[in-house]
């Protein structure tokens, strides 16, 4: 059903006929998966798990504007806890470090309104490769949001080494953090 398939255009038509609210005429991975679950449940139903407890991926329009608040929440937790979470961990991060964090993230929840760091930010409608973006927003809006998402993710890695991008729209600027940040 993907772009490499010879029947790609045909699959787009089939998906639009099946899902009347599908906005784009092209076949896509989410619609393909749901199509398989609907039409070939016996064959694929036991092989596909659809996660519904955790907000695994979020629509970029909902998430990108929350990055600063998410960062602030994590920093607030680190300040309140002290040394247990405020450490550089360039070495292999152990499961125990994740369990320590989990204790403080319980109130964050797992759903759409969660303030956990997003695992995936999904840029539905941006279509950067073909430039045929949803007319609800400009191509520049998509580009800026992608830049913020990538820099936000980069900060999660850099932070382990004591660095940070101070501005999510400026990936070229990296500042060192004080050793005991955020003391």
N, C-alpha and C positions, 0 to 999 in steps of 0.2 A: 504493500500500500504506500510505500515511500517513494520519493522522487526518482530513485534508481529503477523502480519497477516499470515494466513496459506498459502496464495498464494504469499508471498513476492518475491520468485525467479521468478515467472511468471510475476509479475508486473515489475520487472527489465528488463525482456526480452521485454515486451510490450513497456516500455518507450524507450529502446534502438532502437526498430524498429520505433517508432514514432519520436524520436529526434536523427537523424543520427549522430549528433556531440556530443552526450552524451558520456563522457569519461569512466565513471564507470558503470559496469554491474548491480550494485545494485539499487533498487528503492530508491528514496530520496524525501524529502518533496517538494522541489522546482519543480522538474519534475512532481510530482504527482499533484500539484496545476495547473500547466500549462496544463497538460493532461486533467484535469477536465474542464478547461476553453475551451479547443479545442473540446473535444468530447461531453461534456454535457453542452453546453453554455446555453440552455434554463433552465436547472435545477439550475445551479450554477452561471451563469453570473451576475444576479442582487444581489447575496449574497456575492460576492467576489469583493473587491476593491484592485486594484493594484496601489500602490503609485508610481508616476513617477516624482513628483516635488521635492521631498526631497531624498537625498542619504541615505536612511534608514539604509541600511547595506552595508558594504564595504568588498571587497575581501581583505584578510589579507595581501597579497603581495603588494597591493597598499597603505595600511593604516599604517602598523606597522612602517615603516621607517619615517613616518611623525609625530609620537607622540611628539618628542622633539620640532619640529617646532610649532606644535599646542599649546603645553604648553608655549612656548616662546611668541606666539601671544597673548594668554590670559593674560600672565603676563605683557606684554607691554601695553595692554589695561588697566589693573588694575593700573599700574604705572601712566599712562596718565590721568586717570579719578579722581584718589584720593579716598577719603573715601567711595564714594557711592558703590563701588564694593569690596573694600578692607576691608572686615569685616568677622569676624568669625560668622557663622550662624548655630551653632549646634542646635539652636531651629528650629522648623518647618519652612522651607523656604517657604515664601509666593510667590504667583503669581507675586506680584509687583517686587520682586527681579529678577525674570526671565524676566519681561518686561524691567527692567533697562538694563540687559545684552543684550537683543535683540536689543536695540537701537545701541549698539556698534558692534554687529555681522552682521549688514546688509550687509556690503561689503564682508563678508565671503562667501555668497552665500549658495546654498543648494545642488548643484550637485556634481559630482564626484571629481571635483577639489577644493571643499570647504575645508576650514581649521577649520570648526567647529569640536567639539569633536564628534567622531563617536558614534552613538547610539548602533550599533551592529558591531562587527568585525567578519566576517564570515570566518571560517577556512576550506573552500572548499578544498578537496583533501588531507587534513592532516590525516583523519581517525585515530585519536589517540586510539580509543577503539579496533580497529582490527589490527592496525599497517600496513595496506596496503595503504601507502601514495603514492601520485603522485610521479613518479620517477624524476620529474623536480627538486625536492629539497629533502633534507635529512630529516629524522625523527627529528634530532636534530634542524634543522632550524625551523621546525614546533613547537617543544617544546619551543624553545627560543622566538619565536614570540608570542605564547600563554602566556608565562610568562610575556612578555612586555605588552600585552594587558590587562591581569588581574591586573598587578601592576599599569598600567596607570589608569584603572577604580578605583582601590583602592585609588589612589592618589586623585581622585575627591571627594571621601568621607572623607579621612583623612584631606584633606585641610580645610574642614569645621571646623575641630577641632584643627587646628593649627599644623598639622604634614604633613610629606611628605616622600615618598621613594625617596632618591636622585638618585638611580640607578634602572632603570626599570627591569633589570635582577636580582636584589637582593631584593626580597620581605621581607627578614627578617630584613633589616636595615630600621629603621624609625627615622627621625630627627625632632626635634621641629622647627617650624618657628618663627621668631621674631613676636611679637604681631602685629606690623603694616606692616608686609610683604605684598607687595613688595615695600615699601616706597622708 
